[in-house]
Amino acid sequence: MLLLILKRLLLSLAILVLMMTSVWAGKIYKWVDKQGVTQFSTFPPLVQKADQPVTTVKNLSTPGGSGRLSKKDLYGVWFIIENRKKHTLTFSKDSFVYRPQESKTAWGLASSGKWRLDGGILELSYTRHKDKNKQGTKEQFFVKKADQYSLTLIAKQGSQHFNFRKDTNLLKSDKAVSRLAQGLMGYWQGVGGADSINFSNEKFTISGKRKQQLSMRIYESWGSKYSGRWQVDDPYITLEVTLDEVFKLNDSQSKVGQRWRWLIVDKTADTLTVRDTKTRRLKKFIKTGK
């Protein structure tokens, strides 16, 4: 009996904590998982079975509520990489445009229409779609926005995940190339078997040991791993990855859209030492004539 009272007390406390945590916009959902444990979260289960009812404990999407997601949070261009091709999703005040890339130089038919945001639910109303059967229809997604550069859409029907990154022009600048940036341009060989990097104009390429599949066998070879845009803001070097050439084969998550920030620890005409501000690791390079 005492154990049952304790369980109910803990359950009531969990509900109270969830209700008080208003920084999470949207509803609080309650369901029982396959182990028989009652779950509470701001998103419903990804796979909902017929015998697994989901109820709403409390709606926290009140106008002006703390942490509530607004339409302005979605404004701009977002992108996702699928099969090494870029797909963009652009939100303006009232309309959206989805553009799939078909090749390195060509884009496919765009889908567009009106959109609205209701708490944590994004609704897309298609006035044009590459699939004519979807014209005039609507799709709904649960929205999860971890930070200003990442956006996850979870399809309400089918529970598909779409992890978008913010497409930003932050690294594009009309300013004249600084003397420091001019000194960085060229090929830098990594010390101790580390990856090497080549700076040219606004682009960079990182090369190193990577796995390459030929026929049914996998070989280790030297080649390009990442490339993208870079910018110098003394004493920092900011790199934004636009192409990831290794993540598919290595079965790891794509680095496309990530920003790396390196602190210049030491710089001479022929040597460069930087510290990754996130991992705190030092990277040492020697400039070569390559």
C-alpha positions in Angstrom: 0.0 0.0 0.0 2.8 2.4 0.9 4.6 1.5 -2.4 1.4 2.4 -4.4 1.0 5.7 -2.6 4.7 6.5 -3.3 4.3 5.7 -7.0 1.3 8.0 -7.2 3.2 10.7 -5.4 6.1 10.4 -7.9 3.7 10.4 -10.8 1.9 13.6 -9.6 5.3 15.2 -9.1 6.4 14.3 -12.6 3.2 15.9 -14.1 3.7 19.0 -12.0 7.3 19.4 -13.2 6.2 19.0 -16.8 3.5 21.6 -16.4 5.9 24.1 -14.8 8.5 23.6 -17.5 7.0 26.2 -19.8 10.3 26.7 -21.8 9.2 23.7 -23.9 6.5 25.0 -26.2 3.6 22.8 -27.2 1.6 20.1 -25.4 2.4 17.6 -22.8 1.6 14.1 -24.1 1.0 11.0 -21.9 1.0 7.4 -23.0 2.0 3.9 -21.8 4.9 2.3 -23.6 5.3 -1.4 -24.4 7.0 -2.1 -21.1 3.9 -0.8 -19.3 5.6 2.4 -18.1 3.6 5.7 -18.3 5.6 8.3 -20.3 5.3 12.1 -20.5 6.9 14.3 -23.1 6.5 17.4 -25.3 6.2 15.1 -28.4 4.0 12.0 -28.9 5.6 8.6 -29.4 7.3 8.3 -32.9 5.4 5.0 -33.5 1.9 5.0 -32.2 0.1 1.7 -32.2 -3.7 1.3 -32.3 -3.8 0.0 -28.7 -1.5 2.8 -27.5 -3.8 5.9 -26.9 -2.1 9.2 -26.5 -3.7 11.9 -24.3 -2.9 15.5 -23.8 -2.1 16.4 -20.2 -2.0 20.2 -20.6 -1.6 22.7 -23.5 1.3 25.1 -22.8 1.0 26.9 -26.2 -0.5 30.1 -24.8 0.1 33.3 -26.7 3.2 35.1 -25.4 4.2 32.1 -23.3 7.8 31.8 -22.3 9.8 29.9 -24.9 6.9 29.6 -27.4 8.1 29.0 -30.9 7.1 31.8 -33.3 6.9 32.0 -37.1 9.9 34.3 -37.1 12.0 31.4 -35.7 11.5 29.6 -39.0 12.1 32.4 -41.4 14.9 31.9 -43.9 16.5 29.1 -45.9 17.0 25.6 -44.4 18.7 22.7 -46.1 19.0 18.9 -45.8 21.5 16.5 -47.5 20.1 13.3 -49.0 22.2 11.0 -51.1 24.8 13.8 -51.4 22.2 16.2 -52.9 21.0 19.4 -51.2 17.3 20.1 -50.6 16.2 23.5 -49.4 13.1 24.6 -47.5 12.5 28.4 -47.5 10.0 30.1 -45.1 8.9 33.6 -45.7 6.1 35.5 -44.0 3.2 33.5 -45.4 4.6 31.1 -48.0 7.1 28.3 -48.3 9.2 26.8 -51.1 10.8 23.3 -51.1 13.5 22.8 -53.8 15.1 19.3 -54.4 18.5 19.1 -56.1 18.6 16.5 -58.9 22.3 16.9 -59.9 25.3 19.1 -59.3 24.0 21.8 -61.6 20.2 21.2 -61.8 17.3 21.6 -59.4 14.0 19.6 -59.6 10.5 20.8 -59.6 9.7 23.0 -56.6 6.8 22.5 -54.2 5.3 25.6 -52.7 2.3 26.9 -50.9 1.1 28.5 -47.6 2.2 27.6 -44.1 1.2 28.2 -40.5 2.5 27.3 -37.1 0.2 26.3 -34.3 2.2 25.8 -31.1 4.5 22.9 -32.0 2.7 21.9 -35.1 3.7 23.1 -38.6 1.1 22.8 -41.3 2.1 23.0 -45.0 -0.7 23.7 -47.5 0.4 22.8 -51.1 -0.7 25.0 -54.0 2.0 23.4 -56.2 3.7 20.0 -55.8 5.9 17.8 -58.0 3.5 15.0 -57.1 0.2 16.3 -58.6 -1.8 14.1 -56.3 -0.5 16.2 -53.4 -1.6 19.6 -54.9 -4.3 21.1 -52.7 -3.5 18.8 -49.8 -2.0 19.6 -46.4 0.8 18.0 -44.3 1.5 18.4 -40.6 4.8 18.1 -38.8 5.9 18.2 -35.2 8.6 20.9 -34.9 11.7 20.6 -32.8 14.2 23.5 -32.8 17.3 22.8 -30.7 19.1 26.0 -31.6 19.0 28.8 -34.2 20.9 26.6 -36.8 19.0 23.2 -36.5 15.4 22.3 -37.2 13.8 18.9 -37.0 10.5 18.1 -38.6 8.7 14.9 -37.6 5.9 13.9 -40.0 2.6 13.5 -38.1 1.7 10.8 -40.5 4.4 8.2 -40.8 6.7 9.7 -38.2 9.5 10.4 -40.7 12.4 12.6 -39.4 13.8 15.5 -41.4 16.9 17.2 -39.8 17.4 20.6 -41.4 20.3 23.0 -40.9 20.1 26.8 -41.4 21.6 27.9 -44.7 23.5 31.0 -43.8 25.6 33.6 -45.7 27.5 34.4 -42.5 30.8 33.3 -44.1 30.3 35.3 -47.3 31.8 38.8 -47.0 32.3 41.7 -49.3 35.2 42.9 -47.2 38.7 43.0 -48.6 40.8 40.0 -47.8 42.8 40.7 -44.6 46.6 40.3 -44.5 46.1 37.4 -42.0 43.8 35.6 -44.5 46.3 36.2 -47.3 49.0 34.6 -45.2 46.7 31.5 -44.6 46.0 30.8 -48.2 47.7 27.8 -49.6 48.3 24.1 -48.6 49.0 23.2 -45.0 50.2 19.7 -44.2 48.9 18.3 -40.9 51.6 17.3 -38.4 51.7 13.7 -37.0 49.5 12.2 -39.6 46.7 14.7 -39.0 44.4 15.9 -41.7 45.7 18.6 -44.0 43.9 21.7 -45.2 44.0 24.0 -48.2 42.7 27.6 -48.0 41.8 29.3 -51.3 39.7 32.5 -51.6 36.5 31.8 -49.6 36.8 28.0 -49.8 38.7 25.3 -47.9 39.3 21.6 -48.4 40.3 19.2 -45.7 42.1 16.0 -46.9 43.3 13.0 -45.0 43.1 9.2 -44.7 39.7 7.9 -45.7 38.1 4.6 -46.6 37.3 3.9 -50.2 35.2 1.1 -51.5 36.3 -0.6 -54.7 34.1 -3.5 -55.8 33.4 -5.6 -52.7 36.5 -4.5 -50.8 37.3 -1.4 -48.7 40.7 0.2 -49.0 42.3 3.1 -47.0 43.4 5.9 -49.2 44.2 9.6 -49.1 41.6 12.0 -50.4 39.3 14.9 -49.8 37.1 14.6 -46.7 35.4 18.0 -46.2 35.1 21.3 -48.0 33.2 24.5 -47.5 33.5 28.2 -46.8 35.9 29.9 -44.4 36.5 33.3 -42.9 39.0 34.9 -40.6 38.1 37.1 -37.7 41.4 37.6 -35.9 42.3 35.5 -33.9 39.7 33.0 -35.0 39.2 31.0 -38.2 35.6 30.0 -38.9 34.8 27.1 -41.2 31.4 26.0 -42.5 31.1 22.6 -44.0 29.2 22.4 -47.3 30.3 19.0 -48.5 31.0 15.9 -46.6 32.7 13.2 -48.7 33.3 10.5 -46.0 30.2 10.2 -43.8 28.3 7.8 -46.0 31.0 5.2 -46.2 32.0 5.6 -42.6 28.3 5.2 -41.5 28.5 8.3 -39.5 26.4 11.5 -39.4 27.0 14.1 -42.0 29.1 17.2 -41.0 27.4 19.3 -43.6 26.1 22.5 -42.0 28.4 22.4 -39.0 30.6 25.3 -38.1 34.1 24.8 -36.8 35.8 27.6 -34.9 39.6 27.5 -34.5 41.6 29.8 -32.3 45.0 30.7 -33.8 47.5 29.9 -31.1 50.6 30.4 -33.1 51.3 31.6 -36.6 54.5 32.0 -38.6 55.2 32.1 -42.3 55.5 28.3 -42.4 53.7 27.0 -39.3 50.2 27.2 -38.0 48.9 26.0 -34.6 45.1 26.3 -33.8 42.9 25.1 -31.1 39.4 23.8 -31.8 37.2 25.8 -29.5 34.7 23.0 -29.1 37.0 19.9 -28.5 39.9 22.0 -27.1 42.3 19.9 -29.2 45.4 21.4 -30.8 46.0 21.1 -34.6 49.4 21.8 -36.0 50.2 22.4 -39.7 53.3 23.1 -41.8 52.9 25.1 -45.0 54.2 23.4 -48.1 54.5 24.3 -51.8 51.9 21.8 -52.9 
